[in-house]
Amino acid sequence: MKHEDVRTAALPSGEQVPVLGQGTWFMGEDRRQFQKEANALRLGLDLGMTLIDTAEMYANGGAEEVVAEAIDGRRDEVFLVSKVLPSNASHRGTLLACERSLKRLKCETIDLYLLHWRGGHPLAQTIAAFEDLIRAGKIRYWGVSNFDTDDLEELEAIDGGNAVATNQVLYNLTRRGLEYGLLPWCQSRNIPVMAYSPIEQGRMLAHPALIRVARECGTTPAVVALAFVISHDGVIAIPKSSAPQHIRENRSAVDLQLTPGQLAILDEAFPAPRRKRPLEML
Ligand SMILES: NC(=O)c1ccc[n+]([C@@H]2O[C@H](COP(=O)([O-])OP(=O)(O)OC[C@H]3O[C@@H](n4cnc5c(N)ncnc54)[C@H](OP(=O)(O)O)[C@@H]3O)[C@@H](O)[C@H]2O)c1
């Protein structure tokens, strides 16, 4: 796998993955955008953002089809993440969902397979299915998404549960609650946190503090927002973009080191939590 010069974070196994990847939510919804979206992901790969996050939920499988097009002929460069819906996450349902995802992705293995959020099926069943999938070579690692600390503690207590390789959660400057409790919990166990919606789907970009820091750095608010998220140990960000200019911008966040003064401006505008807050999700 090649990562160009994108900094990496370690999975619990020690395997390195880039701290900046690419999301795919809302891709695959409009067939007319299919090639544009696949080209966007390919540009991101060229720039070293070789972790791609998708899910069976996105466009009902349509996003996985865009990913298949993007990684055609270059599967070896990519660390591929997909997710099973909670409603499918029984033992048998997980196995079947994974088969369907692999078919749409046109590949033999998903690198990291996540439970999208907690649902009604017992976690032990989902884990048993993940273990079967690893044994069969269909996935390499498994993880979870939208799990708060108490969910992770419950998971850890289940047989095999401590093999969890990632928790993918909502994290950006306007959603810092996890910095108290959840993030340190994961860091202490070397479980990477994958930050989704790292620029709050664009809603935070007009904030004056972000604009001020971006001006100081000669960059854009989105780049500052991403640099903030990935300045934390063990955090990987997965912004989604179908726009070449945005993808180039986002890539530059890896090389932006915010100064203590700039971090103080951001802290004042987006205060860090001082007590445990429930994990937010989108
Ligand atoms: N596990 C979960 O429950 C969960 C939930 C939500 C998301 N996710 C994953 O996380 C990924 C990222 O989250 P997200 O898509 O919700 O939100 P996001 O990455 O915070 O924001 C995406 C939006 O921002 C725009 N954008 C991207 N780069 C930009 C830039 N440099 N300047 C201005 N605008 C920019 C994109 O438009 P353009 O395409 O025009 O650039 C898009 O509209 C998702 O795609 C998905 O893979 C997971």
The ligand as a Tripos MOL2 file, in Angstrom:
@<TRIPOS>MOLECULE
LIG
   48    52     1     0     0
SMALL
NO_CHARGES

@<TRIPOS>ATOM
      1 N1        -20.6490    6.3120   10.6890 N.am      1 LIG1
      2 C1        -21.5820    7.2250   10.5350 C.2       1 LIG1
      3 O1        -22.6470    7.1760   11.1660 O.2       1 LIG1
      4 C2        -21.3300    8.3620    9.5810 C.ar      1 LIG1
      5 C3        -22.1710    9.4820    9.6010 C.ar      1 LIG1
      6 C4        -21.8720   10.5360    8.7280 C.ar      1 LIG1
      7 C5        -20.7860   10.4450    7.8670 C.ar      1 LIG1
      8 N2        -20.0010    9.3160    7.8340 N.ar      1 LIG1
      9 C6        -18.8460    9.1950    6.9150 C.3       1 LIG1
     10 O2        -18.0210   10.3450    7.0640 O.3       1 LIG1
     11 C7        -17.8760   10.9940    5.7930 C.3       1 LIG1
     12 C8        -17.7120   12.5050    5.9700 C.3       1 LIG1
     13 O3        -18.8250   13.0700    6.5980 O.3       1 LIG1
     14 P1        -19.9360   13.9270    5.8020 P.3       1 LIG1
     15 O4        -19.9420   13.5570    4.3830 O.co2     1 LIG1
     16 O5        -21.1910   13.7550    6.5980 O.co2     1 LIG1
     17 O6        -19.4960   15.4420    6.0200 O.3       1 LIG1
     18 P2        -18.1630   16.2950    5.7770 P.3       1 LIG1
     19 O7        -17.0800   15.4800    5.2200 O.co2     1 LIG1
     20 O8        -17.9360   17.0470    7.0430 O.co2     1 LIG1
     21 O9        -18.6730   17.3790    4.6950 O.3       1 LIG1
     22 C9        -18.9620   17.0330    3.3790 C.3       1 LIG1
     23 C10       -19.5090   18.2720    2.6810 C.3       1 LIG1
     24 O10       -18.5410   19.3170    2.7350 O.3       1 LIG1
     25 C11       -18.2050   19.7330    1.4070 C.3       1 LIG1
     26 N3        -16.7350   19.9520    1.3900 N.ar      1 LIG1
     27 C12       -15.7600   19.0240    1.4330 C.ar      1 LIG1
     28 N4        -14.5480   19.5980    1.4240 N.ar      1 LIG1
     29 C13       -14.7620   20.9310    1.3810 C.ar      1 LIG1
     30 C14       -13.9050   22.0490    1.3400 C.ar      1 LIG1
     31 N5        -12.5720   21.9260    1.3390 N.pl3     1 LIG1
     32 N6        -14.4660   23.2950    1.3020 N.ar      1 LIG1
     33 C15       -15.8150   23.4460    1.2900 C.ar      1 LIG1
     34 N7        -16.6770   22.4180    1.3300 N.ar      1 LIG1
     35 C16       -16.1520   21.1610    1.3650 C.ar      1 LIG1
     36 C17       -18.6390   18.6410    0.4790 C.3       1 LIG1
     37 O11       -19.0470   19.1640   -0.7550 O.3       1 LIG1
     38 P3        -18.2120   18.8700   -2.1360 P.3       1 LIG1
     39 O12       -18.4550   17.4270   -2.4410 O.co2     1 LIG1
     40 O13       -18.8380   19.8100   -3.0960 O.co2     1 LIG1
     41 O14       -16.7880   19.1820   -1.8570 O.co2     1 LIG1
     42 C18       -19.8240   18.0560    1.2290 C.3       1 LIG1
     43 O15       -20.9930   18.8010    0.9370 O.3       1 LIG1
     44 C19       -19.1510   10.5980    5.0570 C.3       1 LIG1
     45 O16       -19.0680   10.8650    3.6800 O.3       1 LIG1
     46 C20       -19.2400    9.1380    5.4410 C.3       1 LIG1
     47 O17       -18.3280    8.3730    4.6770 O.3       1 LIG1
     48 C21       -20.2540    8.2920    8.7080 C.ar      1 LIG1
@<TRIPOS>BOND
     1     1     2 1
     2     2     3 2
     3     2     4 1
     4     4     5 ar
     5     4    48 ar
     6     5     6 ar
     7     6     7 ar
     8     7     8 ar
     9     8     9 1
    10     8    48 ar
    11     9    10 1
    12     9    46 1
    13    10    11 1
    14    11    12 1
    15    11    44 1
    16    12    13 1
    17    13    14 1
    18    14    15 2
    19    14    16 1
    20    14    17 1
    21    17    18 1
    22    18    19 2
    23    18    20 1
    24    18    21 1
    25    21    22 1
    26    22    23 1
    27    23    24 1
    28    23    42 1
    29    24    25 1
    30    25    26 1
    31    25    36 1
    32    26    27 ar
    33    26    35 ar
    34    27    28 ar
    35    28    29 ar
    36    29    30 ar
    37    29    35 ar
    38    30    31 1
    39    30    32 ar
    40    32    33 ar
    41    33    34 ar
    42    34    35 ar
    43    36    37 1
    44    36    42 1
    45    37    38 1
    46    38    39 2
    47    38    40 1
    48    38    41 1
    49    42    43 1
    50    44    45 1
    51    44    46 1
    52    46    47 1
@<TRIPOS>SUBSTRUCTURE
     1 LIG1         1 GROUP 0 **** ****
